[in-house]
Amino acid sequence: MRVARRLLPFLATPALVTPVLAQERRPIRLIIPVGVAGVTDVVGRILAEALQAQLGRPVVPENVPGAGSTVGAQAFHRAPNDGTAYFIGTNNHPVMQAVYPSFPLNPVRDFTPLALVGNQPFALAVSPQLPVQDVAGLLGWLAQQGDAANYGSTNPGATNHMAGELLKQLTRGSFTIVQYRTAANAVQDLVAGRVHFTIDSPTLLAPLARDGRVKLLAGSGPTTSALLPGLPTLAQSVPGYALTAWQVLFSRPGAPPEADAMIRDATLAALAQEPVRQRLLTASVEVWPDPTPAAAARHVEAEVARWAPIAARISAG
């Protein structure tokens, strides 16, 4: 009910489109700057399908992965700025410039937040071959192994990369972070025993845990989550640890205001629908209590302030 009340000013709009836009049937591209199968890809595809139903026109998800979302972000900025291309950013977004100093786009000034879409605590998972049953056991094992222990990650600045770096900083550990092109590749090697542990999306990890192919030890959020039943938080063993994966729908400065309003209103209407919310929950993703553009802008600015300095220190060595 709280979500519905917050969205009332948007949902009460007589129509989502102006008469001119009502005749527009060109496909809309939803650029997803990560590979397939990860949580942002899953959320992007659920959103694209929901928007298509809202708008009555094609909304095409398009994966453009690479270099910590910077490849997809630049593809988004090369697209015509006419209301036919939008971008779903994730935790990579705040650190793109910090990790890649030559990246020409500012994560705040060059992107216009339209909605907070999804939020998800990550899970700490280990190979079943590891002789550990809880976070304390893992930390003890890591202290013994040092650099011989390895952590599966994707590109610099990716959510699971920052999750591993945060753990390393807070525990003063020295495990080796091994980077893969996609989260799915890293998890494949976790299952095979070539990677010892990772912190990644339960969208990927929970089905494998149910089959006994990985062991889940903790959640990454600041509090325990119904999305990870029975799991403690990492913060209970590592004070100060808190990280969740999130997705924000972006336009960019200069886009037609009426097109942005159409996409914004359609997104907020979709996120208020129970079938869409249930599909996200099935993927272990929660809808934000306040998904509005103002809340999205505040969130992005806060994430840049928190993570960009950490990423810059990592990049500097």
Secondary structure, DSSP 8 states (H G I E B T S, - for coil): -HHHHHHHHHHTSS-SS-HHHHT----EEEEE-S-TTSHHHHHHHHHHHHHHHHHTS-EEEEE---TTTHHHHHHHHHS-SSSSEEEEE-TTGGGHHHH-TT----TTTT-EEEEEEEEEE-EEEE-TTSS-SSHHHHHHHHHHHGGGSEEEE-STT-HHHHHHHHHHHHHT---EEEE-SSHHHHHHHHHHTSS-EEEE-HHHHHHHHHTTSSEEEEE-SSS--TTSTT--BGGGTSTT---EEEEEEEE-TTS-HHHHHHHHHHHHHHHTSHHHHHHHHHTT-B--S--SHHHHHHHHHHHHHHHHHHHHHHHH-
